[in-house]
């Protein structure tokens, strides 16, 4: 199950960020997407999506990023936002500064 916050406002994102208990925070609007073995979920590139995957049994989830040329207007401001807030916005190791410079160039 992929739980996704929808239509979040900046104040809700700040509430989530500053709560210190992100995994217990419930957004005002949310959806649960039920996935089954073999399904692929693609989230829109360049969009901040607060999400929380949940599996009742052992499961292998693999993630990655792809960038769409048509979403590039959103992509670069969001990459800058991720870089600025990398201490709380992602559970992945952010790129090193030199890699960011190559990406944003």
N, C-alpha and C positions, 0 to 999 in steps of 0.2 A: 504494500500500500504506500502510495506516494502522497503525503499530505502537503498541500500547497496553500499558502496565504494568497488571497486574491484582492485586488483593488486596495492595497495597503497605502496609507498616507505616510508622509514623512514623519509625522508625530508617532504613528504606530511603529515604524521602523526604529525610531529613537527609543520608544518604550521597550521594544524587544531587545535592542542592543544594550540598554542600560539596566535591564532587569537583573542581570547576573544569573538568571535561571532560564536561559533561552529555551532549553528543551521542554520546559513546562508552560511556556507562554502560549496562549491561544489567541489568534487574531480574530477580529470581529467577523471577517468573512474568510471562509476556507472551503476547500474541496478536497476530497480524497479520491485519488485515481487508483483503481484496482488493476494491478498488473499480474499477469500470469507468466509462467515459464516461457521464455522465448520472446516476450514482448520487448519492444524498444520504446522508450519515452524520449522525446526530443523537446527540450525547453527552448524558448526563443532566445537567440543570441543577443547579447548586449542588454539584457533586461534583468534587473534585480528581482530575484524570486526567492522569498523565504520558503524553504521546504524542509521536510523531515521524512525521510524514508523509514518505513517500519516493516519488519518481517517477523512473523510469529515463529518461524523456523529458521534454521541456518540457511543462508542464501549468499550468493556471490553477486554483488552489484559492481558494475564497472562504469566509470564515467569518463567523460572527455569533453573537449570543447571544439566546436567548429564555428567559424566566423563566416557570415554571409555579407557579401559586398553591399547588398541592398539595406542592411542594418548598420552599416558603418557609421552613419550619422549618430546613432545611439551608442555605438561600441566604444569610441574613443573617450567620451566623457565618463562612461561607466568604468572603463579600465583605469582612468585616473582616480575615480572614486574608490575602486577596489584597492589600488596602490596606497592611497591615503589611509584607508581603514582596514588594511590587511590583518591587523591584530585581532579583529573580531568578526569580519565579514565572511570568512571562508575557513573551512577546516583543512584546506590544502596549503602546502607550502607555497608562498607567493614567489614569483620570479625574482631573481636578484636585480639590482638597479640597472646593470648593464643590459640585461635581457629586456627589462621594461623599456629602456631607451630604444632598443632595436624594434620592439613591438610598436611603439607609439610613433616612431619615425615615419 
